[in-house]
Amino acid sequence: MADYYDLLGVGRDAGADEIKKAYRKLALKYHPDRNDGSKDAEERFKEVTEAYEVLKDSEKRAVYDRYGADGLKGRGGPGGFGAAGFDFSDAIEVFMRDFGGFGGFGDLFGQRGRRGDRQRQGESLRVRLSLTLAEVMDGATRNVKVSVLDGCDRCDGSGAEPGTSATTCPQCGGMGEERVVHQSIMGQMVSVQPCRRCQGEGRLIESPCTRCRGEGRYRTQRDVEVEVPAGVSGDNYITLRGQGNAGPRGGPRGDLVVLLEVEPDPRFVRDGANLVHERPITFAQAALGDEVEVPTVKGTARVKIPAGLQSGTLLRLREKGLPELNGRGRGDLLVRAIVYTPRTLSSDVREALERLRDVEEPAPQAIDAQGKGFWSRVKEAFSG
C-alpha cells in the first residue's frame, strides 16, 4: 500500500483538521455509491479510510511514523481492527461514524426519503476465547458457544403474525421521524426526532408474531467457528462480520468480536514472539561447561553451557520462540542460566567443596565484568 500521507495528499506535519478535511474530500470522490459500485473506487475508498483512521489517532500515527504500516501489526491490525485486518465494511463504519450524521451525507448516498425503510442492525457481541501457548504456536480452529438473537423462523423475521404484514405509520407517514416545535426566548425552534409511535421504523405491526412478540428475533445458542492465526497475543481480537445478533424485524446482523486471552505458562515469560526460560544449573556445570535440556513450547531442546558461565547469563536459541503474527519469522527462546546453591549437602559434597574452597580464586567484585544487571542484559538480548 502507498504511504498514508500520500494517499490523503497531506504533508507529514499536517494537523488533525487538515487530515479530516482531506479524507472527507477523497471519501466523497471514491464512495462506491457515487461510482456505480466500481471495485476500483471501492478499493481506493478503503485505502484512504485506512490512512485516515491511522493518521487521525496520535498514538497510531506515532507508531506509523516510526515503523511504517508493519509497526501497526500485532496492535489490533491497521487502525485497530483486529487480526482479520481492515476491510471495506470497516471503511464504511469509519465514514458513517465521523460523517454519517452531518451535511446531508444520507442524501448523497441514496438514503433520501423513507427513513423508515432503513432496517436497524443487530447488536454486536463480545466473547472471550482462552488459548494455550501451543495454540499460539500453530494457530487453532476453535468453536465458541454464543447466546445470540436469531431471526424468527415463524414470521421470517418480519415480526408480524403469519398472514399479516406491517402497516405504514400514520403519524410519520412512513418517514420514521417527526418534527417537534419548541418555544424558546428566540421564538419557535423546530427539531427532527425519531417518530414516537413507531420508534423511527416508519411502520407498525398490528398483529405481532406470537413466538417473537413482534421483535422478529428470539434468543438461542449457537456454535461459532473461530479461526485463530498463529502468533496472536492478549492484545489482539478477531471480528467476525455478521455473526452477532440479528437486527429487529429483519435487520442485518451485528458482528461478533472475539477477545483473545493467552493462558500463562509457568515455564516461560513472554515478550512478543520471544520467550524467556529460567534454567537452574550447578556450580560445576557453570565452571566446567555442560549441555543441558530445556523445554520449548511443544517439546525440548539442548543448550550448551559454556565454561565459566556467570549466573544470570542469557543463552539464545534462535527461532525456538513463537511465530510473528504477520508470518514473517519466529522469535527466540532465551535461557537464563541460574547457578543453584543447595540448601543441604551430603558428606561427600561438603568434603569436595571444602577442598575447593582451599584452592579456588577470590570472588570478583562484580558478577558482570561490564557492571550490567540482569534486566539490562535481557533488554540487550531482545534488541540484538
N, C-alpha and C positions, 0 to 999 in steps of 0.2 A: 504494500500500500504506500501511496505517496506520503510525504511529510504532512502532518496535520496542519501546520501553519500554511503550507502551500495550498492544501485543499480548501481552506477558508479564505485564502488570499489576504492574510494579515501578517504583520511582522511579528517577530518573537517578543517584542516589547508591547504588544497590543494589550489594551486593558479589557476588562470584562464587558463593558458596554460595546466596544468595537467588535469583540468576538461574537457577541449575541446578535448585533446588527448584521454582521457578515453572514452568519449562519441563517438568519431569517430570510435574507435575500436569496441565498442559494437553495434553501429548503422550498421556497415558493417556486423557484425555477425548475427544480428537479422532481417535485412531488409527482408521483405516477398519475394522479387524477388530472393533472394538467398536461400530461404527456401520453395520453391514450394508453396507459398501462405499460409503457415502454420498459423493458427489462434493463436497458442501459441507464435510463433515468432512475429506475428503482435502485440500481447499484450505486449510482452517484449520490442519490438521496441518503442511502445507508452510510456511505463513506463520510459525507460532510457532517452527518449527525453524530457518528462515532467520534470524529475530530472535535466537534463542539462539546460533546459530553465529557471528554478528557480535559480540554483546554479551559473550560469554564470552572473546573474544580482545581483550586490552588494546589492541593496535595498531589493529585494525579498529574497535574501539569508539571510540577517539580520533578516527579519521577520520570516523566516522559522527556523533559529537557535534559536530564542527566543520562538516562539509559535507553531512550527511544521506546518504541512500542513493545519490545521484548521485556522491558523492565516492568510493564504492567501485567504480564502474565504471572499467574500464581497469586494475584491480588484480587481475585474475583473477575478476571478477564478484562478486556478493554472496556474502560468506563465502569467497571464493577458489575458486569453482567454474568459472572459465574463461569464455571468450567466449560459450558456449552458455547461460549463466545457471544459476539454481538451480531444479531440478525436484523432483518427488515422489520419484524414486529417490535423489536426493541426501539428501532429508529422512530416508528410511528408513535410509540408510547412516549418517548422523549419529546417529540414535536408537539403532541397534544398536551403534554404536561406543562410545557413552558409557553405555548402559544395558542392552544386549542380554545381557550375561553375569551380571546381578545381579538378585536379588529376584524370580525366577520370572517374568520377562517372557515367556519362551518359553511358559509355561503359559497366560499371559493371552491370547496371540495365536495360539492354535491349534497350538502346537508341542509339546504334551504327548504323551508316549507314544513312538512308534517314532522315535528319533533317527536310526536308520539310513535312514529314508525321506527324509531331507533330503539332497539332492544337493549335492555340492561345486561351487562356482562356479569357473570357469576364471580363470586369472591375467590381470590387466590388463597391457597392453603400453604402451610408450612409443616414439614415433618423433619424429624432428626434421624439421621442414619449413622450408627456407630460402626467403625471399621477397625480391623486389626492392621498391624504393620505389614503382615503378609499380603493383605488385600491391597494396601497402598503400593506394595512392591509390584504386583502383577495386574492391578485393576480388578474389578469384580462386577458381576451382574447380580443384583440383589432385588428381592421382592419386598415391598413395604405395604402394610395394610393401612388404608386410609379411610376415614369416615368422610364421605362426600355426599353432596346433594346431586342426585341424578335426575334426568328428565323423566317425568311421569309417563309410563307407557300406556296408561289407561286413556289419557286425554292427549297423548302425543306432545306433551309439554305445553299445551295451549292454556291450561288452567280451567278451561270450560268443560262442563259435563258433556260427554259424547252425545252428538246430535244437536248441540247448541254451539254458538260462537260468540265471541266478544262483540260489543257494540261500540260505536263512536261515542266518546264522552260528550254529552250535550253542553257541559259548562265551558269547555275549551274548544269544542268543535274538532277535536282530534289533534290539536296542536300540542297538547301536553303542557301548556303554560298559560298563565293568565296575567293580565295587567292589574296592578293594585295601586289605587290613588291614595296618597298620604298628604295630609295637611301639615305645612311647616311655616315658619316665620317668613319664608321666602315664597310662599304660595303653595300651589299643588305640585307634588312630586309623584311621578309615575314610575313604578318599578315592575319588572317582569320576574315572576317566580313560578315554580312548578305548580301545576293545577292541583288544588287541594282535594278535589273529588277523585281524580284518577291517579294522583301521585306522580304526575308527569308522563304517564304512559299514553295518554290520548285515547284510551279505550277502557270500557268497563265490562266486567264479567257478571252477568245477571244470575247465571246458574253455575256456581263453582263445581269443579270436579270433586266427587265425594272422597276420592283417595288422597289427593294432594291439597284439598281445600282451596283450590283456585290458584295455588302457588306455581303449578306446572312442574314441580320437582318434589322429591322426597329423599329422606336420608337413608343411606345404605353403606355397606362396607365394600371396598374394592381393593384388589391386589394390583399394585402398580410396579412394573419392572423398571429398575433404575440401572443404567449403565454407568459405572464409576471408572473414570480413566485412571491409569497408574500415575502415582506421584502426587496425589491430592493431599491437602492438609486441612486442619480445622478452620483455616481462613477461607476455604472455598465452599461454594454451594453450586447446585445444579438446578436449573429452571426447566421444568417440563411443561411446554406450552400446551394449553388446552386440557390439562389433567386435573384442574381444580373443580370447584363447584359449577354445576350448570346454572345458567342465568335464569331469572324468573320468567316464566311463561315463554319458553323457547329461546331465551337469550343465550349468547355464546358462553362457553366455559371460561373460567378463570384459569390461572396457572397453578402448578404445584412446585413449590420451592423446597428442595431437599438440602437441609443444612447438614454438613458433614462433620462428624466428630471422630477423631482417631484415638483409640484406646491407648493409654500409656503402656509401654513395655518396660519392665523393671531392668532389663538388660542394657538399655540404651537411653541416651539423651539425644533428642533430635534437634538439628539446626538446619532447616531447609531440607536439602537432599542428603546432607551429611549426618552420620551417626557417630556418637562417642560411646565407647565401652571401657569400663574400668576393670583392669586385669591385675589381681594381686600376684606378685612373684616373690621368690625367696631372695635373701641377700646373695646366696651363692649364684643363683641364676643371673642376678643383676651384675655381679662382679665378673663371672666367668663367661656369661653369654649362654643362650639356650634357644630352643624353638618351642613355642607353646601353642596350644589350641585356643581359639576364641570363637564365640558364637557369631553368626551372621543372622539376618532376618529369617532365612529358610534353611540354615544348616550350620556348618562350621568352616573355619579357615585356619591356616597355620601362619603364625607371625614370628619372625626372627628377633630374638632379644640380643642386641649387640653387647659385647663385653664392656664393662664399665658404665652401664646404663644408670642414670640418675633417676631416683623416684619422681614420678610425675611427668616423665618424658612421654611425648605423643608419638606413636608409630602409625604411619599411614598405610592402609590397604586400599589401593586405588580401585574405584568402581565397585566397591563392596557395600555401598550405601544404597539409598533409594533413587529411583529414576526421577528425572526432572519432569514436571508436569507437561512441559511443551515437547517432551520426547526427544530432546537434543543431547541427552547424556545421562550419566548416572553419578551420584555423589560418592564420597569415600567413607570408609569405616576408619575412625581414628581410635586407636587403642591407647589408653592412658595406663602405663605400667606403674604400679604402686608396690614399692618394696614392703613386704609384710613382716611385721615383728611379732613373733609368737609370744603369747602371754605365759605359757608354761613350757618348760624344757625337760627333755629326758636327760638322764645322766650322761649319755654318750654325746649328745648335742652340747650340753653345758661344758663338758670337758674340751670338746673341739673349739668352742667359742672362746674359752679361757686361753687356750693355746694361741688362737688367732689374735686375741687382744694383746698378747705379749709381743707380737711381731708386726701388727698392722701399722700403717702410717697414720699420723694425726688427721682428724677430720678437717676439711677445708672450712673457711669462714662462711661461705655461701654454697648452697646446693646447686646453684646455677652460676656458672662462670660469668655470665653476662648480667647477672642480677635481675633476671626476669622471673615473675611469678607464674603460676600455672595458667591462670585465665588469660594472661598476656600471650602465653605460648599457644593456647587454644585459638585465640584470635588470629595469630600469625598463621597457624596451620590452616584455618578456614580460608584465609585470604591468599594462601600460597598456591 
